[in-house]
């Protein structure tokens, strides 16, 4: 089976050591991918962690068994052909009471 292509927006557990030097696998999001000549690096943000802990990690620290790919945004029109958003103001009957 081919390895999945890891792209920005993927979420998966990433190996890290906590402040007590214990191994943990928190869920992280891939923010950037850097393709070096010998290997790829992945810039990750650990979900529910401070962004100062974001870091570059190597492929071997990723748990690919639990990868979640980013959802593609649906750009299909609604059944009546109009966009799904509401108009800026509803249609109203103009009533003049200037007398």
CORKA-V498829 format. One record per run of one state. SS is the DSSP state (hx for helix, st for strand, lp for the rest). FROM is the first residue (numbers start at 0). LEN is the number of residues. If there is no record, write none. Layout:
SS_FROM_LEN, SS_FROM_LEN
This chain:
lp_0_10, st_10_7, lp_17_5, st_22_13, lp_35_4, st_39_7, lp_46_4, hx_50_3, lp_53_1, st_54_4, hx_58_3, st_61_1, lp_62_1, hx_63_3, lp_66_1, st_67_1, lp_68_31
